[in-house]
């Protein structure tokens, strides 16, 4: 158990709909990262938040948005869903240790199926 | 731009064989970090190892060993005496140095599906 929690575990919805994925980082971790894993694109970085602020953006569609709340949990919002959005969405968290780099620990993922 | 290449899409071995998973990376940074993650059939991503760009010492952890060669931009992963439980997808990943107190995002390779047959 990495200590990162994600809900829900599975989500099935229809095209055009909007969903929200939730992530709670490990206790004390300030950074949250969202990744998408799909068959055609592989594992891709979407977006990073650090202590409530957006820190980096990857290949995130305009239909997708995210935020990190004061309690450090994060939500990824996916709207106007298309069949191609079906994927496994991972959240990861990390904290930078005094010696330098902090490993990213991944949650169990949310499997989104768009029908 | 960063890039990680795992040329082996699928590898199949018989239990107790040794197997090496290849990883080649590209980056313009002088300080970077390399990782291996394991994704078993259950789907979660399990952290295996991190290596700093300035530390080329090879590492061994039980049946696992890693060979980092900066000269060839490679970070290969060897499993000795493979077991059925090693069957999983293995990802190599690369990250730039820490920025403003937070770790940077990971760039993943496409993964290698390892199947260990009994």
gemmi code that builds the backbone of each chain (N, CA, C; Angstrom):
import gemmi

chains = {
    "A": [
        ("UNK", (0.849, -1.203, 0.000), (0.000, 0.000, 0.000), (0.882, 1.249, 0.000)),
        ("UNK", (0.725, 2.070, -1.048), (1.586, 3.247, -1.205), (1.194, 4.379, -0.268)),
        ("UNK", (-0.017, 4.357, 0.243), (-0.495, 5.454, 1.072), (-1.255, 6.504, 0.276)),
        ("UNK", (-1.256, 6.381, -1.039), (-2.027, 7.286, -1.897), (-3.372, 6.609, -2.189)),
        ("UNK", (-4.445, 7.322, -1.949), (-5.763, 6.737, -2.206), (-6.447, 7.444, -3.364)),
        ("UNK", (-7.180, 6.657, -4.144), (-7.923, 7.202, -5.269), (-9.328, 6.626, -5.248)),
        ("UNK", (-10.294, 7.492, -5.534), (-11.678, 7.040, -5.661), (-12.315, 7.690, -6.870)),
        ("UNK", (-13.242, 7.022, -7.543), (-13.579, 5.614, -7.328), (-12.552, 4.702, -7.980)),
        ("UNK", (-12.687, 3.424, -7.763), (-11.771, 2.464, -8.377), (-12.146, 2.233, -9.840)),
        ("UNK", (-13.433, 2.188, -10.090), (-13.948, 2.001, -11.444), (-15.039, 3.032, -11.698)),
        ("UNK", (-15.129, 3.453, -12.929), (-16.142, 4.427, -13.319), (-16.565, 4.108, -14.747)),
        ("UNK", (-17.855, 3.918, -14.922), (-18.398, 3.674, -16.249), (-19.394, 4.777, -16.542)),
        ("UNK", (-19.221, 5.430, -17.693), (-20.095, 6.535, -18.022), (-20.298, 6.589, -19.529)),
        ("UNK", (-21.063, 7.537, -19.968), (-21.387, 7.648, -21.396), (-20.667, 8.839, -22.017)),
        ("UNK", (-20.588, 8.809, -23.336), (-19.969, 9.935, -24.037), (-20.734, 11.215, -23.745)),
        ("UNK", (-19.980, 12.298, -23.649), (-20.568, 13.604, -23.382), (-20.707, 13.940, -21.912)),
        ("UNK", (-20.546, 12.969, -21.072), (-20.724, 13.193, -19.639), (-19.473, 13.811, -19.006)),
        ("UNK", (-19.619, 14.151, -17.710), (-18.524, 14.739, -16.936), (-18.310, 13.890, -15.690)),
        ("UNK", (-17.054, 13.653, -15.349), (-16.756, 12.878, -14.146), (-15.661, 13.576, -13.342)),
        ("UNK", (-15.586, 13.217, -12.078), (-14.552, 13.747, -11.185), (-13.835, 12.597, -10.513)),
        ("UNK", (-12.529, 12.592, -10.631), (-11.693, 11.596, -9.979), (-11.012, 12.263, -8.789)),
        ("UNK", (-10.927, 11.507, -7.695), (-10.386, 12.094, -6.474), (-9.116, 11.371, -6.018)),
        ("UNK", (-8.206, 12.155, -5.458), (-6.936, 11.598, -4.998), (-6.564, 12.215, -3.663)),
        ("UNK", (-6.169, 11.361, -2.720), (-5.620, 11.846, -1.457), (-4.164, 11.425, -1.381)),
        ("UNK", (-3.244, 12.377, -1.280), (-1.820, 12.024, -1.253), (-1.424, 11.408, 0.079)),
        ("UNK", (-0.203, 10.900, 0.125), (0.348, 10.400, 1.376), (0.444, 11.559, 2.356)),
        ("UNK", (0.333, 11.225, 3.620), (0.418, 12.253, 4.650), (1.747, 12.998, 4.538)),
        ("UNK", (1.672, 14.308, 4.457), (2.883, 15.122, 4.392), (3.366, 15.439, 2.999)),
        ("UNK", (2.862, 14.732, 1.982), (3.299, 15.011, 0.615), (2.576, 16.237, 0.079)),
        ("UNK", (3.337, 17.165, -0.479), (2.754, 18.404, -0.977), (2.435, 18.361, -2.468)),
        ("UNK", (3.121, 17.496, -3.192), (2.943, 17.422, -4.648), (1.997, 16.295, -5.023)),
        ("UNK", (1.116, 16.605, -5.978), (0.231, 15.597, -6.549), (0.391, 15.644, -8.067)),
        ("UNK", (0.481, 14.477, -8.658), (0.643, 14.344, -10.108), (-0.491, 13.470, -10.632)),
        ("UNK", (-0.979, 13.801, -11.822), (-1.965, 12.959, -12.499), (-1.355, 12.412, -13.782)),
        ("UNK", (-1.566, 11.118, -13.991), (-1.096, 10.444, -15.191), (-2.257, 9.672, -15.807)),
        ("UNK", (-2.200, 9.526, -17.117), (-3.190, 8.734, -17.845), (-2.471, 7.554, -18.504)),
        ("UNK", (-3.030, 6.369, -18.363), (-2.477, 5.194, -19.031), (-3.521, 4.629, -19.980)),
        ("UNK", (-3.241, 4.717, -21.271), (-4.137, 4.167, -22.272), (-3.340, 3.256, -23.189)),
        ("UNK", (-4.055, 2.423, -23.920), (-3.394, 1.435, -24.779), (-2.591, 2.107, -25.882)),
        ("UNK", (-3.141, 3.186, -26.444), (-2.434, 3.795, -27.570), (-1.402, 4.831, -27.162)),
        ("UNK", (-1.601, 5.497, -26.017), (-0.679, 6.567, -25.614), (0.298, 6.156, -24.520)),
        ("UNK", (0.069, 5.005, -23.914), (0.953, 4.598, -22.821), (0.702, 5.422, -21.575)),
        ("UNK", (1.728, 5.559, -20.748), (1.634, 6.318, -19.503), (2.072, 7.748, -19.764)),
        ("UNK", (1.126, 8.680, -19.607), (1.417, 10.072, -19.908), (1.153, 10.957, -18.710)),
        ("UNK", (2.033, 11.913, -18.503), (1.844, 12.901, -17.460), (0.783, 13.910, -17.896)),
        ("UNK", (-0.129, 14.219, -17.010), (-1.173, 15.198, -17.318), (-0.894, 16.541, -16.650)),
        ("UNK", (-0.783, 16.536, -15.321), (-0.659, 17.796, -14.616), (-0.111, 17.560, -13.216)),
        ("UNK", (0.566, 18.584, -12.667), (1.105, 18.511, -11.313), (0.661, 19.711, -10.496)),
        ("UNK", (0.323, 19.463, -9.253), (0.052, 20.525, -8.299), (1.017, 20.409, -7.138)),
        ("UNK", (1.406, 21.567, -6.631), (2.301, 21.620, -5.472), (1.716, 22.603, -4.476)),
        ("UNK", (1.321, 22.080, -3.344), (0.782, 22.891, -2.253), (-0.320, 23.841, -2.740)),
        ("UNK", (-1.176, 23.310, -3.565), (-2.351, 24.062, -3.999), (-2.195, 24.815, -5.310)),
        ("UNK", (-0.985, 24.868, -5.828), (-0.771, 25.629, -7.061), (-0.353, 24.704, -8.197)),
        ("UNK", (-0.814, 25.044, -9.392), (-0.400, 24.275, -10.562), (1.089, 24.482, -10.776)),
        ("UNK", (1.824, 23.384, -10.940), (3.281, 23.485, -11.082), (3.746, 23.119, -12.482)),
        ("UNK", (3.119, 22.135, -13.090), (3.531, 21.726, -14.434), (2.345, 21.110, -15.158)),
        ("UNK", (2.366, 21.274, -16.487), (1.301, 20.725, -17.318), (1.917, 19.853, -18.386)),
        ("UNK", (1.285, 18.728, -18.632), (1.737, 17.849, -19.690), (0.714, 17.813, -20.800)),
        ("UNK", (0.456, 16.619, -21.302), (-0.486, 16.470, -22.422), (-1.925, 16.398, -21.934)),
        ("UNK", (-2.366, 17.440, -21.276), (-3.719, 17.445, -20.745), (-4.645, 18.194, -21.690)),
        ("UNK", (-5.760, 17.561, -22.019), (-6.719, 18.158, -22.931), (-7.416, 19.346, -22.270)),
        ("UNK", (-7.914, 20.243, -23.085), (-8.637, 21.405, -22.545), (-9.921, 20.983, -21.847)),
        ("UNK", (-10.459, 19.836, -22.227), (-11.687, 19.326, -21.581), (-11.416, 18.805, -20.181)),
        ("UNK", (-10.134, 18.688, -19.833), (-9.754, 18.169, -18.515), (-9.253, 19.328, -17.650)),
        ("UNK", (-9.534, 19.263, -16.381), (-9.002, 20.263, -15.457), (-8.759, 19.599, -14.116)),
        ("UNK", (-7.961, 20.232, -13.303), (-7.655, 19.669, -11.994), (-7.496, 20.787, -10.981)),
        ("UNK", (-7.549, 20.412, -9.719), (-7.242, 21.366, -8.665), (-6.767, 20.616, -7.434)),
        ("UNK", (-6.071, 21.335, -6.579), (-5.619, 20.771, -5.318), (-6.167, 21.672, -4.214)),
        ("UNK", (-6.785, 21.066, -3.251), (-7.468, 21.785, -2.197), (-6.557, 22.043, -0.995)),
        ("UNK", (-6.993, 22.930, -0.086), (-6.150, 23.241, 1.087), (-5.743, 22.017, 1.905)),
        ("UNK", (-6.571, 20.981, 1.921), (-6.173, 19.777, 2.663), (-5.262, 18.875, 1.823)),
        ("UNK", (-4.872, 19.337, 0.665), (-3.931, 18.726, -0.272), (-4.517, 17.607, -1.127)),
        ("UNK", (-5.791, 17.255, -0.926), (-6.344, 16.279, -1.842), (-6.564, 16.952, -3.193)),
        ("UNK", (-6.639, 16.157, -4.232), (-6.761, 16.711, -5.577), (-7.910, 16.046, -6.306)),
        ("UNK", (-8.480, 16.780, -7.242), (-9.533, 16.241, -8.090), (-9.188, 16.508, -9.547)),
        ("UNK", (-9.457, 15.517, -10.376), (-9.281, 15.641, -11.819), (-10.672, 15.585, -12.445)),
        ("UNK", (-11.033, 16.634, -13.131), (-12.337, 16.727, -13.762), (-12.217, 16.488, -15.264)),
        ("UNK", (-13.003, 15.560, -15.754), (-12.993, 15.222, -17.184), (-14.385, 15.507, -17.728)),
        ("UNK", (-14.476, 16.345, -18.744), (-15.786, 16.705, -19.258), (-15.902, 16.379, -20.739)),
        ("UNK", (-17.128, 16.426, -21.231), (-17.428, 16.108, -22.640), (-16.684, 14.849, -23.059)),
        ("UNK", (-16.885, 13.822, -22.275), (-16.093, 12.606, -22.443), (-16.291, 11.967, -23.806)),
        ("UNK", (-15.183, 11.428, -24.313), (-15.180, 10.718, -25.591), (-14.712, 9.291, -25.343)),
        ("UNK", (-14.983, 8.428, -26.320), (-14.583, 7.030, -26.181), (-13.086, 6.911, -25.895)),
        ("UNK", (-12.300, 7.768, -26.511), (-10.849, 7.723, -26.377), (-10.340, 8.129, -25.011)),
        ("UNK", (-11.213, 8.635, -24.171), (-10.806, 9.008, -22.815), (-10.785, 7.805, -21.883)),
        ("UNK", (-11.291, 6.693, -22.364), (-11.256, 5.470, -21.564), (-9.797, 5.121, -21.272)),
        ("UNK", (-9.474, 5.002, -20.004), (-8.081, 4.795, -19.609), (-8.028, 4.528, -18.118)),
        ("UNK", (-6.811, 4.233, -17.664), (-6.531, 4.123, -16.239), (-5.873, 5.436, -15.823)),
        ("UNK", (-6.443, 6.102, -14.851), (-5.916, 7.384, -14.399), (-5.254, 7.197, -13.041)),
        ("UNK", (-3.984, 7.548, -13.005), (-3.214, 7.416, -11.778), (-2.960, 8.782, -11.155)),
        ("UNK", (-2.959, 8.768, -9.859), (-2.499, 9.903, -9.083), (-1.226, 9.462, -8.356)),
        ("UNK", (-0.273, 10.366, -8.225), (0.941, 10.078, -7.474), (1.227, 11.257, -6.567)),
        ("UNK", (1.960, 11.000, -5.504), (2.361, 12.102, -4.630), (3.831, 11.948, -4.261)),
        ("UNK", (4.441, 13.033, -3.901), (5.838, 12.987, -3.481), (6.143, 14.167, -2.574)),
        ("UNK", (7.220, 14.019, -1.836), (7.761, 15.113, -1.054), (9.261, 15.089, -1.276)),
        ("UNK", (9.864, 16.235, -1.375), (11.302, 16.276, -1.595), (12.011, 16.170, -0.257)),
        ("UNK", (12.813, 15.131, -0.127), (13.556, 14.923, 1.113), (14.729, 15.902, 1.166)),
        ("UNK", (15.303, 16.040, 2.317), (16.397, 16.998, 2.493), (17.586, 16.661, 1.606)),
        ("UNK", (17.747, 15.398, 1.274), (18.879, 15.002, 0.447), (18.678, 15.231, -1.038)),
        ("UNK", (17.475, 15.619, -1.427), (17.246, 15.835, -2.855), (15.922, 15.306, -3.319)),
        ("UNK", (15.951, 14.325, -4.161), (14.752, 13.891, -4.843), (13.838, 13.066, -3.958)),
        ("UNK", (12.538, 13.178, -4.212), (11.570, 12.325, -3.530), (10.878, 11.434, -4.534)),
        ("UNK", (10.773, 10.169, -4.222), (10.106, 9.251, -5.143), (8.634, 9.586, -5.257)),
        ("UNK", (8.089, 9.295, -6.418), (6.648, 9.420, -6.600), (6.009, 8.079, -6.267)),
        ("UNK", (5.016, 8.129, -5.422), (4.282, 6.929, -5.041), (2.892, 7.010, -5.656)),
        ("UNK", (2.511, 5.940, -6.296), (1.288, 5.946, -7.082), (0.116, 5.324, -6.330)),
        ("UNK", (-1.051, 5.900, -6.549), (-2.281, 5.310, -6.072), (-2.678, 4.127, -6.935)),
        ("UNK", (-3.738, 3.433, -6.558), (-4.164, 2.226, -7.282), (-4.795, 2.514, -8.632)),
        ("UNK", (-5.120, 3.779, -8.890), (-5.704, 4.145, -10.174), (-7.211, 4.100, -10.187)),
        ("UNK", (-7.783, 4.871, -11.106), (-9.218, 4.830, -11.394), (-9.368, 4.401, -12.844)),
        ("UNK", (-10.093, 3.316, -13.047), (-10.314, 2.847, -14.416), (-11.594, 3.460, -14.946)),
        ("UNK", (-11.443, 4.306, -15.937), (-12.591, 4.983, -16.549), (-12.946, 4.300, -17.854)),
        ("UNK", (-14.201, 3.949, -17.986), (-14.719, 3.373, -19.224), (-15.813, 4.288, -19.749)),
        ("UNK", (-15.630, 4.769, -20.962), (-16.618, 5.637, -21.600), (-17.322, 4.829, -22.685)),
        ("UNK", (-18.639, 4.695, -22.562), (-19.407, 3.888, -23.525), (-20.159, 4.774, -24.504)),
    ],
    "B": [
        ("UNK", (13.779, 17.792, -25.306), (12.708, 16.979, -24.736), (13.264, 15.640, -24.265)),
        ("UNK", (12.618, 15.110, -23.253), (13.067, 13.833, -22.719), (12.369, 12.699, -23.435)),
        ("UNK", (13.079, 11.573, -23.495), (12.490, 10.396, -24.133), (13.065, 9.141, -23.497)),
        ("UNK", (12.209, 8.147, -23.317), (12.634, 6.854, -22.779), (12.170, 5.782, -23.744)),
        ("UNK", (13.103, 4.930, -24.135), (12.789, 3.874, -25.097), (13.003, 2.502, -24.475)),
        ("UNK", (11.953, 1.728, -24.508), (12.034, 0.323, -24.102), (11.708, -0.483, -25.349)),
        ("UNK", (12.723, -0.936, -26.025), (12.533, -1.565, -27.337), (11.867, -2.932, -27.235)),
        ("UNK", (12.012, -3.589, -26.109), (11.419, -4.920, -25.945), (9.963, -4.751, -25.510)),
        ("UNK", (9.056, -5.111, -26.393), (7.644, -4.988, -26.054), (7.217, -6.134, -25.139)),
        ("UNK", (7.637, -7.344, -25.503), (7.278, -8.528, -24.724), (8.479, -9.462, -24.623)),
        ("UNK", (8.648, -10.032, -23.437), (9.675, -11.049, -23.227), (9.039, -12.208, -22.485)),
        ("UNK", (9.374, -13.400, -22.933), (8.862, -14.586, -22.269), (10.052, -15.474, -21.891)),
        ("UNK", (10.127, -15.881, -20.639), (11.201, -16.750, -20.179), (10.596, -17.877, -19.354)),
        ("UNK", (11.407, -18.887, -19.142), (11.003, -19.986, -18.285), (11.561, -19.727, -16.891)),
        ("UNK", (10.809, -20.110, -15.910), (11.207, -19.888, -14.525), (12.658, -20.316, -14.296)),
        ("UNK", (13.347, -19.490, -13.488), (14.747, -19.681, -13.094), (15.731, -19.138, -14.121)),
        ("UNK", (15.235, -18.726, -15.282), (16.131, -18.076, -16.244), (16.402, -16.646, -15.786)),
        ("UNK", (17.530, -16.105, -16.193), (17.817, -14.690, -15.973), (17.260, -13.906, -17.158)),
        ("UNK", (16.813, -12.682, -16.879), (16.267, -11.856, -17.958), (16.684, -10.407, -17.744)),
        ("UNK", (17.022, -9.739, -18.831), (17.419, -8.332, -18.771), (16.450, -7.493, -19.577)),
        ("UNK", (15.956, -6.450, -18.943), (15.054, -5.510, -19.598), (15.859, -4.255, -19.943)),
        ("UNK", (15.766, -3.844, -21.192), (16.583, -2.725, -21.656), (15.828, -1.400, -21.548)),
        ("UNK", (16.604, -0.358, -21.283), (16.041, 0.991, -21.214), (17.094, 1.974, -21.724)),
        ("UNK", (16.716, 2.766, -22.713), (17.600, 3.806, -23.247), (16.872, 5.127, -23.104)),
        ("UNK", (17.583, 6.141, -22.691), (16.935, 7.428, -22.444), (17.638, 8.561, -23.177)),
        ("UNK", (16.911, 9.640, -23.349), (17.462, 10.856, -23.940), (17.072, 12.036, -23.074)),
        ("UNK", (18.040, 12.867, -22.762), (17.774, 14.093, -22.024), (18.906, 15.075, -22.248)),
        ("UNK", (18.592, 16.352, -22.159), (19.633, 17.378, -22.275), (20.116, 17.820, -20.899)),
        ("UNK", (19.450, 17.368, -19.869), (19.823, 17.780, -18.525), (21.091, 17.074, -18.077)),
        ("UNK", (21.863, 17.736, -17.257), (23.060, 17.100, -16.694), (22.722, 16.394, -15.386)),
        ("UNK", (21.653, 16.837, -14.754), (21.181, 16.171, -13.531), (19.786, 15.631, -13.797)),
        ("UNK", (19.639, 14.352, -13.609), (18.338, 13.723, -13.863), (18.259, 12.457, -13.025)),
        ("UNK", (17.067, 11.857, -13.050), (16.833, 10.663, -12.246), (16.171, 9.606, -13.106)),
        ("UNK", (16.555, 8.386, -12.882), (16.005, 7.251, -13.626), (15.315, 6.307, -12.653)),
        ("UNK", (14.261, 5.696, -13.128), (13.444, 4.844, -12.275), (13.032, 3.575, -13.018)),
        ("UNK", (12.714, 2.572, -12.218), (11.982, 1.421, -12.735), (10.753, 1.226, -11.853)),
        ("UNK", (9.627, 0.985, -12.539), (8.371, 0.653, -11.864), (7.869, -0.670, -12.408)),
        ("UNK", (7.166, -1.381, -11.549), (6.552, -2.655, -11.931), (5.040, -2.506, -11.886)),
        ("UNK", (4.357, -3.009, -12.913), (2.900, -2.995, -12.923), (2.407, -4.433, -13.057)),
        ("UNK", (2.053, -5.067, -11.942), (1.533, -6.438, -12.004), (0.137, -6.448, -12.604)),
        ("UNK", (-0.407, -7.637, -12.853), (-1.742, -7.722, -13.466), (-2.820, -6.970, -12.688)),
        ("UNK", (-2.637, -6.783, -11.410), (-3.626, -6.052, -10.608), (-3.677, -4.568, -10.964)),
        ("UNK", (-2.657, -4.053, -11.645), (-2.716, -2.707, -12.197), (-1.975, -1.608, -11.469)),
        ("UNK", (-1.619, -1.809, -10.226), (-0.947, -0.711, -9.528), (0.490, -0.553, -10.014)),
        ("UNK", (1.064, 0.602, -9.807), (2.453, 0.877, -10.180), (3.303, 0.817, -8.918)),
        ("UNK", (4.279, -0.082, -8.940), (5.113, -0.302, -7.772), (6.522, 0.220, -8.046)),
        ("UNK", (6.989, 1.125, -7.209), (8.325, 1.694, -7.343), (9.359, 0.619, -7.021)),
        ("UNK", (10.370, 0.496, -7.898), (11.436, -0.477, -7.662), (12.755, 0.196, -7.290)),
        ("UNK", (13.161, 1.188, -8.097), (14.449, 1.797, -7.849), (14.535, 3.182, -8.454)),
        ("UNK", (15.344, 4.039, -7.842), (15.699, 5.355, -8.372), (17.215, 5.432, -8.466)),
        ("UNK", (17.689, 6.043, -9.535), (19.129, 6.226, -9.724), (19.390, 7.674, -10.123)),
        ("UNK", (20.356, 8.333, -9.461), (20.728, 9.700, -9.816), (21.737, 9.677, -10.957)),
        ("UNK", (21.723, 10.703, -11.762), (22.607, 10.749, -12.926), (24.081, 10.827, -12.547)),
        ("UNK", (24.371, 11.285, -11.357), (25.768, 11.435, -10.944), (26.272, 10.221, -10.161)),
        ("UNK", (25.474, 9.187, -10.096), (25.869, 7.980, -9.375), (25.757, 6.793, -10.309)),
        ("UNK", (26.891, 6.373, -10.879), (26.844, 5.288, -11.858), (27.112, 3.929, -11.243)),
        ("UNK", (27.083, 3.844, -9.940), (27.273, 2.545, -9.299), (26.113, 1.634, -9.619)),
        ("UNK", (26.419, 0.410, -9.971), (25.358, -0.566, -10.175), (24.774, -0.954, -8.826)),
        ("UNK", (23.554, -1.413, -8.862), (22.886, -1.745, -7.606), (22.275, -3.125, -7.683)),
        ("UNK", (22.336, -3.825, -6.586), (21.741, -5.160, -6.500), (20.826, -5.189, -5.294)),
        ("UNK", (19.634, -5.730, -5.523), (18.697, -5.895, -4.423), (18.061, -7.268, -4.567)),
        ("UNK", (18.571, -8.219, -3.839), (18.061, -9.586, -3.949), (18.291, -10.139, -5.343)),
        ("UNK", (17.215, -10.504, -6.020), (17.337, -11.057, -7.374), (17.381, -9.959, -8.442)),
        ("UNK", (17.190, -8.720, -8.016), (17.155, -7.602, -8.959), (18.508, -6.894, -9.003)),
        ("UNK", (18.896, -6.480, -10.187), (20.099, -5.653, -10.310), (19.902, -4.662, -11.444)),
        ("UNK", (20.588, -3.539, -11.323), (20.442, -2.475, -12.295), (21.825, -2.029, -12.760)),
        ("UNK", (21.935, -1.825, -14.069), (23.191, -1.416, -14.679), (22.976, -0.062, -15.349)),
        ("UNK", (23.557, 0.979, -14.761), (23.412, 2.337, -15.279), (24.698, 2.705, -16.012)),
        ("UNK", (24.592, 3.015, -17.297), (25.757, 3.418, -18.083), (25.455, 4.742, -18.762)),
        ("UNK", (26.060, 5.799, -18.222), (25.832, 7.122, -18.766), (26.368, 7.238, -20.195)),
        ("UNK", (27.457, 6.545, -20.483), (28.092, 6.653, -21.806), (27.175, 6.183, -22.927)),
        ("UNK", (26.308, 5.232, -22.605), (25.383, 4.713, -23.614), (23.944, 5.109, -23.313)),
        ("UNK", (23.758, 5.988, -22.305), (22.406, 6.436, -21.908), (21.485, 5.243, -21.689)),
        ("UNK", (21.967, 4.286, -20.931), (21.139, 3.099, -20.693), (21.022, 2.809, -19.194)),
        ("UNK", (19.908, 2.230, -18.847), (19.634, 1.881, -17.442), (18.888, 0.558, -17.474)),
        ("UNK", (19.635, -0.532, -17.583), (19.043, -1.848, -17.769), (18.773, -2.546, -16.447)),
        ("UNK", (17.800, -3.412, -16.480), (17.280, -4.072, -15.276), (17.354, -5.578, -15.490)),
        ("UNK", (18.020, -6.281, -14.585), (18.160, -7.727, -14.702), (17.488, -8.418, -13.528)),
        ("UNK", (16.695, -9.426, -13.847), (16.115, -10.288, -12.830), (16.829, -11.633, -12.918)),
        ("UNK", (17.412, -12.037, -11.819), (18.128, -13.314, -11.772), (17.199, -14.392, -11.235)),
        ("UNK", (17.297, -15.571, -11.824), (16.462, -16.700, -11.373), (15.000, -16.271, -11.306)),
        ("UNK", (14.452, -15.909, -12.445), (13.096, -15.354, -12.503), (12.074, -16.320, -11.910)),
        ("UNK", (10.990, -15.720, -11.413), (9.895, -16.485, -10.832), (8.596, -16.070, -11.497)),
        ("UNK", (7.609, -16.934, -11.402), (6.313, -16.648, -12.012), (5.740, -15.330, -11.494)),
        ("UNK", (5.994, -15.033, -10.226), (5.464, -13.799, -9.633), (6.113, -12.544, -10.212)),
        ("UNK", (7.195, -12.715, -10.960), (7.833, -11.563, -11.612), (7.071, -11.133, -12.860)),
        ("UNK", (6.123, -11.928, -13.290), (5.349, -11.593, -14.482), (4.610, -10.282, -14.265)),
        ("UNK", (4.902, -9.318, -15.112), (4.327, -7.980, -14.967), (4.791, -7.141, -16.148)),
        ("UNK", (4.279, -5.917, -16.205), (4.821, -4.930, -17.141), (5.804, -4.071, -16.353)),
        ("UNK", (6.970, -3.880, -16.912), (8.009, -3.089, -16.257), (8.237, -1.808, -17.043)),
        ("UNK", (8.210, -0.699, -16.321), (8.389, 0.606, -16.941), (9.674, 1.250, -16.457)),
        ("UNK", (10.400, 1.808, -17.394), (11.544, 2.654, -17.100), (11.057, 4.097, -17.210)),
        ("UNK", (11.555, 4.979, -16.355), (11.091, 6.367, -16.380), (12.245, 7.309, -16.083)),
        ("UNK", (12.070, 8.550, -16.511), (13.100, 9.574, -16.392), (12.483, 10.843, -15.841)),
        ("UNK", (13.241, 11.554, -15.000), (12.757, 12.821, -14.476), (13.893, 13.813, -14.418)),
        ("UNK", (13.563, 15.075, -14.619), (14.550, 16.126, -14.462), (14.806, 16.380, -12.982)),
        ("UNK", (15.768, 17.248, -12.716), (16.115, 17.557, -11.338), (14.970, 18.292, -10.647)),
        ("UNK", (15.039, 18.288, -9.357), (14.048, 18.979, -8.541), (13.980, 20.451, -8.924)),
        ("UNK", (12.768, 20.983, -8.930), (12.592, 22.393, -9.276), (11.746, 23.075, -8.217)),
        ("UNK", (12.286, 24.130, -7.643), (11.556, 24.930, -6.667), (10.919, 24.064, -5.586)),
        ("UNK", (11.663, 23.104, -5.123), (11.220, 22.308, -3.984), (10.313, 21.146, -4.305)),
        ("UNK", (9.968, 20.947, -5.578), (9.108, 19.802, -5.880), (9.732, 18.945, -6.969)),
        ("UNK", (9.504, 17.656, -6.855), (10.021, 16.728, -7.857), (9.298, 16.933, -9.183)),
        ("UNK", (10.025, 16.721, -10.258), (9.446, 16.919, -11.584), (8.677, 15.679, -12.030)),
        ("UNK", (7.877, 15.836, -13.084), (7.060, 14.729, -13.564), (7.928, 13.659, -14.209)),
        ("UNK", (7.364, 12.466, -14.295), (8.049, 11.331, -14.892), (7.691, 11.197, -16.360)),
        ("UNK", (8.715, 10.889, -17.163), (8.507, 10.494, -18.556), (8.743, 8.992, -18.622)),
        ("UNK", (7.721, 8.265, -19.011), (7.784, 6.808, -19.001), (8.120, 6.254, -20.372)),
        ("UNK", (8.781, 5.092, -20.372), (8.892, 4.306, -21.588), (7.577, 3.577, -21.829)),
        ("UNK", (7.529, 2.846, -22.920), (6.285, 2.171, -23.294), (6.073, 0.862, -22.549)),
        ("UNK", (7.063, 0.447, -21.775), (6.907, -0.740, -20.952), (7.316, -2.023, -21.656)),
        ("UNK", (7.732, -2.999, -20.857), (8.053, -4.339, -21.351), (7.211, -5.342, -20.584)),
        ("UNK", (6.411, -6.111, -21.304), (5.600, -7.159, -20.680), (6.481, -8.389, -20.488)),
        ("UNK", (6.738, -8.729, -19.242), (7.529, -9.912, -18.932), (6.598, -11.033, -18.501)),
        ("UNK", (6.713, -12.167, -19.150), (5.957, -13.361, -18.765), (6.950, -14.432, -18.370)),
        ("UNK", (6.805, -14.919, -17.150), (7.657, -16.000, -16.664), (6.818, -17.266, -16.608)),
        ("UNK", (7.211, -18.224, -17.388), (6.446, -19.470, -17.485), (6.957, -20.496, -16.476)),
        ("UNK", (6.039, -21.257, -15.892), (6.469, -22.263, -14.899), (7.193, -23.437, -15.561)),
    ],
}
model = gemmi.Model(1)
for chain_id, residues in chains.items():
    chain = gemmi.Chain(chain_id)
    for i, (resn, *xyz) in enumerate(residues, 1):
        res = gemmi.Residue()
        res.name, res.seqid = resn, gemmi.SeqId(i, " ")
        for name, pos in zip(("N", "CA", "C"), xyz):
            atom = gemmi.Atom()
            atom.name, atom.element = name, gemmi.Element(name[0])
            atom.pos, atom.b_iso = gemmi.Position(*pos), 0.0
            res.add_atom(atom)
        chain.add_residue(res)
    model.add_chain(chain)
structure = gemmi.Structure()
structure.add_model(model)
structure.setup_entities()
